[in-house]
Amino acid sequence: MDLDDIIVRAKGEYPKIENATDDMQTVAILKDLAFAKEGELAAILTYIFQSTIADKSNSELGELFEEIAIVEMTHLGLLMHAISAFGGVPKYETSNGMAFNSSCVNYNTKLKDMLEQDIKTEQDGINDYNQAIKMVRNESLKNLIARIILDEQKHIEALKQVRATVQFLSY
């Protein structure tokens, strides 16, 4: 399988936030999407870790994990700007004030385990984003979250493609 052909970002621009007013309920939702255990910051650090581990044996796979991390960085930046737009401070903490820490990172070093956990975490993230869409009132934010979901779906597709290869090769 040529990993260079795997797409990790959906087509289309990310919608801009419009008509944002101070809304601490929205800020709380956004902080959890960004900084909770299965949030964007944890995803970035996990994929960078996995990129480093995978790169030792397969530089293409290491680059794929890094590409996913870069998309997740974009998501984190968008969420942090949204937190600010809705009157919050984008500190690396959840809505209940729990500071982000590295225990949220998936430190699996076995490729099959990495992929299984990544797919689960991406699906959980999509579920969290879908819940957020139901809870926020701002339409432009709903559109932004829906656009982020499209990227997360691409990540699942990419990870499943790699997993199929790993299972075939018996890693």
C-alpha positions as CSV (number, residue, x, y, z in Angstrom):
1,M,0.0,0.0,0.0
2,D,1.3,3.4,-0.9
3,L,0.7,5.6,2.2
4,D,1.2,8.7,0.2
5,D,-2.2,8.2,-1.4
6,I,-4.1,8.3,1.9
7,I,-6.0,11.5,2.4
8,V,-6.2,12.8,6.0
9,R,-8.0,16.2,5.4
10,A,-11.4,16.7,3.9
11,K,-11.9,19.1,1.1
12,G,-13.2,22.5,1.8
13,E,-12.4,25.5,4.0
14,Y,-13.1,25.8,7.7
15,P,-16.1,28.1,8.3
16,K,-15.4,31.3,10.2
17,I,-17.0,32.1,13.5
18,E,-19.6,34.8,13.2
19,N,-21.8,36.6,15.7
20,A,-20.0,35.2,18.7
21,T,-21.0,36.6,22.1
22,D,-19.8,35.7,25.5
23,D,-21.2,32.3,26.3
24,M,-19.6,30.3,29.1
25,Q,-21.6,27.2,28.3
26,T,-20.2,27.2,24.8
27,V,-16.7,27.9,26.2
28,A,-17.0,24.9,28.4
29,I,-18.0,22.6,25.5
30,L,-15.1,23.9,23.4
31,K,-12.6,23.5,26.2
32,D,-13.6,19.8,26.6
33,L,-13.3,19.3,22.8
34,A,-9.8,20.8,22.9
35,F,-8.3,19.7,26.2
36,A,-10.1,16.6,27.5
37,K,-8.5,13.1,27.5
38,E,-9.8,12.4,24.0
39,G,-9.5,16.0,22.8
40,E,-7.4,17.6,20.1
41,L,-4.4,18.3,22.3
42,A,-4.1,14.7,23.3
43,A,-4.6,13.6,19.7
44,I,-1.7,15.9,18.5
45,L,0.7,14.6,21.1
46,T,-0.4,11.0,20.5
47,Y,0.2,11.2,16.7
48,I,3.5,12.9,17.2
49,F,4.6,10.2,19.6
50,Q,3.4,7.5,17.1
51,S,5.1,9.3,14.3
52,T,8.4,9.0,16.1
53,I,7.9,5.3,17.0
54,A,6.7,4.3,13.5
55,D,9.4,6.3,11.8
56,K,12.0,3.9,13.1
57,S,10.6,1.0,11.0
58,N,8.5,2.7,8.4
59,S,9.1,6.4,7.5
60,E,6.0,6.5,5.3
61,L,3.8,5.5,8.3
62,G,5.7,8.0,10.5
63,E,4.9,10.8,8.0
64,L,1.2,9.7,7.9
65,F,0.9,10.0,11.6
66,E,2.6,13.4,11.4
67,E,0.2,14.6,8.7
68,I,-2.8,13.6,11.0
69,A,-1.1,15.5,13.9
70,I,-0.9,18.6,11.7
71,V,-4.6,18.4,10.9
72,E,-5.3,18.0,14.6
73,M,-3.2,21.1,15.3
74,T,-5.4,23.0,12.9
75,H,-8.5,21.8,14.8
76,L,-6.9,22.8,18.2
77,G,-6.1,26.3,16.8
78,L,-9.7,26.7,15.5
79,L,-11.1,25.6,18.9
80,M,-8.8,27.9,20.8
81,H,-9.9,30.9,18.7
82,A,-13.5,29.9,19.2
83,I,-13.0,29.7,23.0
84,S,-11.6,33.2,22.9
85,A,-14.4,34.4,20.5
86,F,-17.0,33.2,23.0
87,G,-15.4,35.0,25.9
88,G,-13.1,32.3,27.3
89,V,-9.4,32.0,27.9
90,P,-8.0,29.0,26.0
91,K,-5.9,27.6,28.9
92,Y,-5.0,23.9,28.5
93,E,-7.7,22.8,30.9
94,T,-11.1,21.2,30.7
95,S,-14.4,22.9,31.6
96,N,-14.0,21.7,35.2
97,G,-10.5,23.2,35.5
98,M,-8.6,19.9,35.1
99,A,-5.2,20.8,33.6
100,F,-4.2,18.8,30.6
101,N,-1.4,16.3,31.3
102,S,0.5,13.8,29.3
103,S,-1.3,10.8,30.8
104,C,-3.9,11.5,28.1
105,V,-1.4,10.5,25.4
106,N,-1.7,7.0,23.9
107,Y,1.8,5.5,24.5
108,N,1.2,2.2,22.8
109,T,4.3,1.1,20.9
110,K,2.8,-1.9,19.1
111,L,1.4,-0.7,15.8
112,K,-1.8,-2.8,15.8
113,D,-2.6,-1.5,19.3
114,M,-1.9,2.1,18.3
115,L,-4.2,1.9,15.3
116,E,-7.0,0.2,17.3
117,Q,-6.9,2.9,20.0
118,D,-6.6,5.7,17.4
119,I,-9.7,4.5,15.6
120,K,-11.6,4.3,18.8
121,T,-10.4,7.7,20.0
122,E,-11.3,9.3,16.6
123,Q,-14.8,7.8,16.8
124,D,-15.3,8.9,20.4
125,G,-14.2,12.4,19.2
126,I,-16.7,12.4,16.4
127,N,-19.4,11.4,19.0
128,D,-18.3,14.3,21.2
129,Y,-18.4,16.7,18.3
130,N,-21.9,15.5,17.3
131,Q,-23.0,16.1,20.9
132,A,-21.5,19.6,20.8
133,I,-23.4,20.5,17.7
134,K,-26.6,19.6,19.5
135,M,-25.6,21.8,22.5
136,V,-24.2,25.0,20.9
137,R,-26.5,27.7,19.7
138,N,-24.2,29.6,17.3
139,E,-24.8,28.4,13.7
140,S,-21.3,29.3,12.4
141,L,-19.8,27.3,15.3
142,K,-22.0,24.3,14.4
143,N,-20.8,24.6,10.8
144,L,-17.2,24.7,12.0
145,I,-17.6,21.6,14.2
146,A,-19.3,19.8,11.3
147,R,-16.3,20.6,9.1
148,I,-13.9,19.3,11.7
149,I,-15.9,16.1,11.9
150,L,-15.3,15.6,8.2
151,D,-11.5,15.6,8.9
152,E,-12.0,13.1,11.8
153,Q,-13.8,10.8,9.5
154,K,-10.9,11.0,7.0
155,H,-8.6,10.0,9.9
156,I,-10.7,6.9,10.7
157,E,-10.7,5.9,7.0
158,A,-6.9,6.4,6.8
159,L,-6.3,4.5,10.0
160,K,-8.5,1.6,8.9
161,Q,-6.6,1.4,5.6
162,V,-3.3,1.2,7.5
163,R,-4.8,-1.4,9.9
164,A,-5.9,-3.6,7.0
165,T,-2.3,-3.6,5.8
166,V,-1.0,-4.3,9.2
167,Q,-3.3,-7.2,9.7
168,F,-2.4,-8.5,6.3
169,L,1.3,-8.3,7.1
170,S,0.7,-9.7,10.6
171,Y,2.4,-6.9,12.6
